[in-house]
Amino acid sequence: MQLTKQSKMNSANSSSDATVVFIWSIPRTCSTALLKCLTFVDNVDAWMEPYQSAHFNDTWYNPEFRKGDPVAERMREDLAKNEGSESMKALRREIAEKLRTSPNLIAQKDMSYQWIKKQLELPIQGKSFVIVKDHSSAIVDHFHDLPDVPNCRHVLLIRHPRELYVSFKAMIWKRLGLDNLSWESCDVVDNVPFIPVKDLYQIQNRLWKHLEKSSEDKPILLDTFDLCSKPEIILPKLFEKLGIPYKESYLEWEAGDAVLESKLKGSAEMILLETKTNVMERAVRSSRFEPPKQPWGTAARSDLEITPELEEIIDAAMPYYEEMFARRLL
């Protein structure tokens, strides 16, 4: 978290002068594309979802997590079945090899909240910024695991719930192998036990208000519809707020996943596996911010209807979104 002046004095010997910039996201808020853009900034280190990796160790990969719960048990069975496929075995061999040779990759089993905090507090030579892209739901109950560093900024990404939740359901429908169910019968709340689906906006709002009170520099709210619609206007404003020197060349970047593998720190699974799934593949292939295909406030996929469970969580999310939207970067 951003430190008070006295805390800054206490931590001066344990941290470099690099500014740590957190990008706090809700799923489907273009956070990977923004992270990819920021990796091309001069003199940066960049982390891919370290706290989310720790959260997955506590939930998705934890055999005791919601043990006996039919949804969680089915998720574990599907995960085990997927691990037994030849394609996954080949990918696991690739991950093991790259873990041996890349200093940026960390074994998923070693990702813990306490370890991440310590890593982000280590002095970094020759770097001006450390970019950390992560999920608000992974940190909201772990504020004590944020690093004690003298220079820290926070960006919170938001997106209209009607745009986000349809995109999220479509992603989960495919990623978890739920496409054997019809779109109507797939309940995105009940089928994703490791993500607090219906509370995503409440959590982002809670994190924003916590940072408003605890940070010396106020957190920045960024609506990704604004960013993707007019990046040539919004990106320079964001960089100015963060103190990052801006170049027009940052509006475009190298496509493909090779750049992510070479520039990102984090769990090998997050960087080498998840970037190859439908969760991140579009962002990984990207070379610029793509303009939205649908008008603001409408479903991200015009071919998919808003099902009753989506309507319910969209309605619940709107007050939190509207409060943050009114304070967004313009």
N, C-alpha and C positions, 0 to 999 in steps of 0.2 A: 504494500500500500504506500501511498505518498506519505512521507514522514513530516512531522512537525520540525521546527527549526532545531529544537534540542535533540530530537531523535536523529536528525541529519548529522549533528556534531558527533553523536555517539557512534554512528555507523560509518563515519568517514574513512576509517582505517580498513573496513572490510568490503568496500565496494569501489569500483572505478567511477570515473566521471561520466560514463556512458548513460544515456537516458533509456530507461526501460519503458517501452510502449506496449501496453496490453491492448489487443483487439478482442473485445468480448462479444461473442456472437450467440445468436439463436440459430439452430440449423436452418439452412436455405437462405442465408443473408449475404451471399457472395463473399464470405470471409476468406475463402481460399484464393479467389481471384485477387482480392486486396492484398493478402499476404504475398502472393506471387509478385505483384507489382512492387511491393515494398522491399523484396529481396534484391531489387536492382538499384536501390539507393546506395550511395557510396558509404563505405565503412559501417556496414550493419552485420549483426548476427541475427539469425531468425530461428524461432522455435515453432514447431507444428504441434499444437494441442498437447502439451505435456500434462496439464492437470486433467484433461479428459482421459488421457492414457491411464493415469492413476485411478480415476473414477471407474474405468472399465475393469481394472484389476480388482476393485472392490465389488463390482456388480457382474458384468457380462462373463468375466473369466473366473469368478469366484463360485465354486461348487456349493457353497453354503448360502449364497444369495437367494432369498425367497425359495428355499428348499421346500419341495412339496407343492409349490404353486404350479398348477398345470401349464400356465402360459410360460413361466420361467423354465420349467422342465422341458417343454417342447422346444424352446429356444436353444437350450443346451443340446438337445438331441439333433436339431438341425445343424448346429455348429459342429458337432462331432461328425455328422454325415458329410458335411462340406470339407472338413479336414481330411477325410479319407479319400477324396477325389484325387485323380492323378494330376490334375492341373494345380491343385492346392499343394500337393506333395512337391511338385516341381518349384512352385513359388517359395515354399518353405526352404528348399535347398538354396535357392537364390538369396533369400533373406539371411540364412546362416553364413553364406560366403561373404556377403557384403558387410555383415556385422563384424567379421574378422578383419576387414580391410578399411572400413570407413570410421574415422574418429567421431563423426557426427551422429552415428546411429547407436541407439541404446536398446538393449534387450527389453522387450515389453515387461517381463517379470520384475525388472529392476525399477520400474517407474512407480515411485511412491510420492506422496505429497511432501514429506519431509525432505526427501532427496532433491526434489525439484526446487524447493525453496532455497536450499543450500547452493545449488548450481547457479541460480539466478542472482545470488549474492556474491559470487566469486568475482574478483577483479578481472576485467577484460581489457587487454592491451590493444591499442590501435583501432578501437571501435568507438563510434560516436553514438550508435543506437543499438538497442537489443529489442527486436520485435517479437512479441509473444502472441500468437493467435490461439484463442482457446474458447471454451464454452462457459457461459455464465453459470449454468446448472452444475458444472463441475467444481466451482469455487465458492458458491454462495453459502455453503455450510463449512467452509474452510478458510475464512478470512485470515485466520492466524497463520496460514501457510503461504500467504503472499510474502514476497521478499521484502526485507528491510533495506531499502536502497535510497540514496539521497535524491535521485532524480527519476521520477516516475510519472507517466501519463496514461490515461485510460480513454479508450474509444469504445463506445457501445453501439453495436449495429442493430438497427430495427428495420422492420418491413411490415407493410399492412398485413394483418392476420389472414385476410381472404387470399392474398397472393401466396403467403408463406405456407399455410396449412395444406393447401391442395398440392403444392410442390413437395412438401414433406411427406404426405401420404403416398404420393406416386413414387418417391425415392424408397421409402420403407417397404412398400408393396413389392418392389423388385429386389432390394438388397437382402431382405430376410426370407426371400423365397415364398412370399405370401401370394404371388400371382396365380397360384392354384385356386385361390379364392376369387370370387367376383369382386369388382371395385366396391359394390354396395355392401357386401357382407364382410369386407375387411374393415375391422374397427381399429383405427390407428392408436387409440388410447389403450385398449385392452391387449394389443399385440406387441407393445414395445415396453417391457417392464423395466428397462434400464435407463429410460429417458422420461422425465416428468412432462409428458407431452402437453397435457392440458394446462400446466402451470408455467410454461416457458416465458410468457410475457410478464406474469407476476414476478418471476424470479429475476428477469432482466430489470424490471422496475425497482425491485428490492435492492439489487446490486447498484443501480444508478444512485439511489437515495443514500445508500451506505457510503459510496464514494464521494457524493456531494458533501457529506458531513466530515469524512475522514481525510480527504485529500486536500493538499494545499492548492493544487491546480485543479480546477473543476473538470469533471469528465465531459467528454464530447459525445453527443448523440448524433449518429449519422444514419439517415434513412437510405438504404441501398437503392431505392427507386431513383432518388435524386442523384446518387453517385453514377449509376448506370445510364441515366438519361442525359446527364450533362457533366461528364467527368472532367472536361476541360475547364469547368468553373469550380466544381466541388473539390477536386483533388488539390489544386493549389491552396484553397482555403484551409483544407485539412492539414496540409504540410505546414502552412504558416502557424496554425494553432499549436502544432507539435514541435515547432522549431526546426523542422527538417528543410534544408535547402531544396528548392523545387527546380526540376528541369522538365521541359516540355516532352523530352524523350520518355519520361515515366508513363506517358499515356499509352505506350505500346511496349511489349516485352516479348521475350523468346517463348514460342509455343513448345508444348511437350513436357514430359516429366523429368527429363535429364537434369534440367536446371534445379528442380526441387530436390532431387537426390543429392546434388552437389552442394546446395546452399542451406538446406534445412537441418536443424538439430531436432532430435526427438526419438520416439519409439520407432524401431524398424518396421513394426507392423503398421503404424499409422502412416509412415512415409512411403513404404514400399508396397503395402497391401491395399489400404483404404483408398489411396490415390488411383488405384487401378479399377475400383468399383464405380458403380453409378452414383455413389455418394459425392465423389469429387471429380470424376473423369472430365466433365465439361470444363470445369475451372482449370484443370491440369492442361487441357488442350488449348486453353485460351491464350490470346496474345494481346487482348485489350478488353475493356469493359464493354460488354454487349448491351445495346439498348433494349429495354423491356419490349416483349412482343405484345403485351396486353396493357390497357390503360391502368393507371394507378387505382388500387382498391378493388380490382377484379381478379378472378381466379387466374393463377399463372398458366393453367392449362385449360383452354376453352373446350377441349374434347372430354373433360372429366367433370362430372357434376359435383356439387357440394352436398355431400351425404349428411344425414341427420347428426351423426356424432361430430362431424366437422362444423356444422352450423352452431352446435352448442358451445364448442370450445372457442370458435371465432367470436361469438357474442360475449363470452366471458373475458376474452383477451382485449377487446376493444377499449375499455376504459384505461387500461394500463398503457396500451399503445398510444392512444390519443394524448395522454398526459406527456409522454416522452416526445411524441411527434411535434407538439407545440414548442418544445425546447430544442429542436434539432438544429444542426448546423445549416445555415442558409447562405 
